[in-house]
Amino acid sequence: MNTARRRKRTKSEVEEDIINGALSLIEEKGFTGITLTGITREAKVEPSVFYNNFVTLDDCLDKLVRKYDYWFSSIFQNYKGDLFSEHGYKFILKELFSSLSDNKIMQHLLSWELTVNNETTIRTAKLREFHTFPLDEKFQELFKDTSIDIR
């Protein structure tokens, strides 16, 4: 009989394991296939441990979305130049393409936003739109004397 005890994880390690468990399930099943039971099984934690770290399943998914959403994790953290320059626009478009083609989590997130109305999906879509507004205004200004309706 194996009596070795598992190493005690810190609170941040447990939270990271829960988020990673959720990410694994999202890649496999999408956001709509996520359950608390699935996450706790994947993270190897008891439900009570989950609730010590997150108020609800929605709270967990909300924190996950804030961390992995394209606009929040890529554009505003990684670009150090002027987003309103030609180079900035190219960076945005390349990152968007890369995020949408390579990032299964982002693909599932957008699908989830299109099919489910809950606080997290609505807030995330609104925040993404809010962060896009200055770019939209700049594009409108650049194309105002053309036949192109940028909107």
C-alpha positions in Angstrom: 0.0 0.0 0.0 1.3 3.4 -1.0 1.2 5.8 2.0 3.1 8.6 0.4 1.3 11.9 0.7 0.8 14.3 -2.1 2.7 17.5 -1.7 0.5 20.3 -0.3 -0.2 22.9 -3.0 -0.4 26.6 -2.3 -3.6 28.5 -2.8 -2.2 30.0 -6.0 -1.1 26.5 -7.3 -4.6 25.1 -6.6 -6.2 28.0 -8.4 -3.8 27.5 -11.3 -4.6 23.8 -11.4 -8.4 24.6 -11.5 -7.9 27.1 -14.3 -5.8 24.6 -16.2 -8.4 21.9 -15.7 -11.0 24.2 -17.0 -8.8 25.1 -20.0 -8.3 21.5 -20.8 -12.0 20.8 -20.8 -12.8 23.9 -22.8 -10.3 22.8 -25.5 -12.1 19.4 -25.6 -15.8 20.4 -25.1 -16.1 24.2 -25.4 -17.5 26.4 -22.7 -20.9 24.9 -22.8 -19.5 21.5 -21.9 -17.9 22.7 -18.7 -19.2 21.4 -15.3 -17.9 21.9 -11.8 -17.6 18.2 -11.5 -15.5 18.0 -14.6 -13.2 20.8 -13.5 -12.7 19.4 -10.0 -11.9 16.0 -11.5 -9.5 17.4 -14.0 -7.8 19.6 -11.3 -7.8 16.8 -8.8 -9.5 18.8 -6.1 -12.6 18.4 -4.0 -15.6 20.7 -4.7 -15.0 22.4 -1.3 -11.5 23.3 -2.5 -12.9 24.7 -5.7 -15.3 26.9 -3.6 -12.5 28.1 -1.4 -11.0 29.6 -4.6 -14.1 30.6 -6.6 -17.5 31.7 -5.5 -19.3 29.9 -8.4 -18.5 28.1 -11.7 -19.3 31.4 -13.4 -16.8 33.2 -11.2 -14.1 30.7 -12.3 -15.0 31.0 -16.0 -15.1 34.8 -15.6 -11.5 34.8 -14.2 -10.4 32.5 -17.0 -12.0 34.7 -19.7 -10.3 37.8 -18.3 -6.9 36.1 -18.4 -7.3 34.5 -21.9 -9.4 36.8 -23.9 -7.5 38.0 -27.0 -7.9 41.7 -26.5 -6.9 41.7 -22.9 -4.1 39.3 -23.0 -2.5 40.2 -26.4 -3.1 43.7 -27.7 -2.8 45.8 -24.6 -0.1 43.8 -22.9 2.2 42.9 -25.8 2.2 46.0 -28.1 4.5 48.8 -26.9 4.0 51.1 -29.9 1.3 53.4 -31.2 -1.8 51.3 -31.9 -3.1 54.0 -34.2 -0.1 53.8 -36.5 0.1 51.6 -39.7 2.4 49.3 -37.8 -0.1 49.1 -34.9 -2.9 48.2 -37.3 -0.8 45.4 -38.9 0.1 44.1 -35.4 -3.6 44.1 -34.4 -4.7 42.2 -37.6 -1.8 39.7 -37.3 -2.6 39.0 -33.7 -6.3 38.7 -34.4 -5.7 36.2 -37.2 -3.2 34.3 -35.1 -5.5 34.2 -32.1 -8.5 33.1 -34.0 -6.7 30.5 -36.1 -4.4 29.0 -33.4 -6.1 29.6 -30.1 -8.8 27.0 -29.4 -9.8 28.7 -26.2 -10.5 32.0 -28.1 -12.4 30.1 -30.8 -14.6 28.5 -28.1 -14.9 31.8 -26.2 -16.3 33.6 -29.3 -18.6 30.7 -30.0 -19.8 30.8 -26.4 -20.4 34.5 -26.7 -22.5 34.0 -29.8 -24.7 31.3 -28.3 -25.0 32.0 -24.6 -26.2 35.2 -22.9 -24.8 35.3 -19.4 -23.0 38.0 -17.3 -19.6 36.8 -18.5 -20.3 36.6 -22.2 -22.1 39.9 -22.2 -19.4 41.7 -20.2 -16.6 40.3 -22.3 -18.2 41.2 -25.6 -19.0 44.7 -24.3 -15.4 45.2 -23.0 -14.0 44.0 -26.3 -16.2 46.5 -28.1 -15.2 49.3 -25.7 -11.5 48.6 -26.3 -12.2 48.6 -30.0 -14.0 51.9 -30.0 -10.9 54.1 -30.3 -9.7 52.0 -33.2 -13.1 52.3 -34.9 -13.0 56.0 -34.5 -9.6 56.2 -36.0 -10.5 54.0 -38.9 -13.6 56.1 -39.6 -11.5 59.2 -39.7 -9.0 57.6 -42.1 -11.7 56.4 -44.5 -14.1 59.4 -44.2 -13.3 60.7 -47.7 -13.5 57.4 -49.4 -16.4 55.2 -50.6 -15.6 52.6 -48.0 -18.0 52.3 -45.0 -15.5 51.0 -42.5 -18.3 50.2 -40.0 
